[in-house]
Amino acid sequence: MKVAIVQEQVDVRRGGSETSTVEMARELACLGLDLTVVCRGAGDEPFVADNVTYLPIAARGLTRLGRTYRFIQGVHRLCRTQRFDIVHAVTPCLSANVYQPRGGTYAETVTRTLARVRHPTLRCLKRLARVFNVRQRFLQRVEQNLLRKRRARVSVAAVSDYVRRQVCDGLGFPGERARVIFNGVDIAPLSEDERTQQRRALRGGLGVDIETPLVIFVAHNFGLKGLAELVRATALAPPQRPWLVVVAGRDDPGRYRRLARRLGVAERVRFVGTQTPVRAWLAAGEVLAHPTWYDPCSRVVLEALSVGLPVVTTRYNGAAEVMQPGRHGVVLDEPGDAPGLAAALTRALDPALHAACRADAPRLHAQLSMSRHARELKAFYEDILAAGPSPHRAPT
């Protein structure tokens, strides 16, 4: 089976869906599929890594919209000349017969991004500013055309039921053509020796003792993922067992440092950048805090659960669908509820819950693996091809 995965940007340093695309392609290739990842480049030559061919399409332009538009045009030309059985689009394009919106739909992205703006006037201004994000508006139109006007030619692989509802309930896509193929991650299990070593080393670097609870926060978009709410919750922590927040990510920490100083918790919120691997922080911490305003299916939450670390997140995160209350952490109804977040973190720091989550880690590691995700995708491809000829096969 010859498969093209279309993802405009492929740079694992960006995290999220781009890292997932690379891992997914590698696992699909391990299953014997002929995999090509079609991405945007600058006229670079194709190259092969992990049995996956990476095919950059030159898409020059003075603006991001221009480059994206030329990339999608280039994908269309490629699919008219190549013999692909499956065109699996992560970036929406009208050549696809499988669409996997790993970032959720564009409409839901806009809605949830605006939801965290509390002041009505500011929210209105933010909504007006979206009018000038012409690239996002263009991709939203392509997505809507794909899922409405060309729905008979495409099937949807949703990374969570949350995304399936966005596609089916929000855009009217037929439910029988959408399948939840739950997201997966590629992370090695943690041994007890590694947990002990990382706890001692990283706490020593922070200058805190072994008994201080570490709450880990990992994101590259601090605002959307709920860091301000976490800082406010930290100021409400019970005085008998205050926690230390470790913030790992690339975003600008300025406003969050100021908020922590204003609330008197500056020493309990530490920004550590990206030098230390996330896996090490997951080994050292007591709980992962991910009080996100929007996440189709968070990778870091799946990684934490896979290695036995309890999680506090929100119902606006598709990854919460695999969490069992009292066993894997706490799922909040609303991300803006700082007192509720403080109470949830206190519950998640219960040693009994931590032990239950760690005991379930081997099962979750298998359930949430990228190899499982790839096997289910391959079966989805086979079902699609069995239903009829692919419109993307060039005539012989």
PELIN-V307770 format. One line per field, one symbol per residue. ss: DSSP state (h for helix, s for strand, l for the rest). psi: psi as a letter, one per 30 degrees, with the letter a starting at -180 (. if undefined). burial: b if it has 24 or more other ideal C-beta (glycine too) atoms within 12 Angstrom, else e. Layout:
BEGIN
ss: ???
psi: ???
burial: ???
END
This chain:
BEGIN
ss: lssssslllllhhhlhhhhhhhhhhhhhhhlllsssssssslllllsssllssssssslllllhhhhhhhhhhhhhhhhhhllllssssllllllllssllllllhhhhhhhhhhllllhhhhhhhhhhhhllhhhhhhhhhhhhhhhhlhhhlssssllhhhhhhhhhhhlllhhhsssllllsllllllhhhhhhhhhhhhhhhlllllllsssssllllllllhhhhhhhhllllhhhllssssslllllhhhhhhhhhlllhhhsssssllllhhhhhhhllssssllllslllhhhhhhhhlllsssssllshhhhhllslllsssslllllhhhhhhhhhhhllhhhhhhhhhlhhhhhhhlshhhhhhhhhhhhhhhhhllllllllll
psi: kkkkkjjekjjfffabfeeeeeeeeeeeefggkjkkjjlkahglkllkkhgkkkjkkkillfleeeeeeeeeeeeeeeffflikekjjkekkkffkfkkjifglleeeeeefefffjekeeeeeeeeeefefifeeeeeeeeeeeefdfgfffklkjkflfeeeeeeeeeggkkefgkkjjkllljkklkleeeeeeeeeeeeeefhllffkkkjkkklfieeeggeeeeeeeefgkkffiklkkjjklflkfefeeeeeeefggefgjkkgbgekkeeeeeeflfkkkihkfkjejkeeeeeeefggklkjalfgjfffffkkkfefbkjkekfgieeeeeeeeeefgkeeeeeeeeffeeeeeeeglfeeeeeeeeeeeeeeefflkkfgkkk.
burial: bbbbbbbbbbeeeebbbbbbbbbbbbbbbebebbbbbbbbbeeeeeeeeeebbbbbbebeeeeeeebbbbbbbbbbebbeebebbbbbbbbbbbbbbbbbbbbbbbbbbbebbbbbbeeeeeeeeeeeeeeeeebbebbbebbbebbbebbebbbbbbbbbbbbbbbbebbebeeebbbbbbbbbbbebbeeeebeebbeebbeebebeeebbbbbbbbbbbbbbbbbbbbbbbbbbeeeebbbbbbbbebebeebbebbeebebeebbbbbeeebebbbbbbbbbbbbbbbbbbbbbbbbbbbbbbbbbbbbbbbbbbbbbbeeebbbbbbeebbbbebbbebbbbbbbeebbebbbebbeebbebbbbbbbbbbbbebbeebbeeeebbbeeee
END
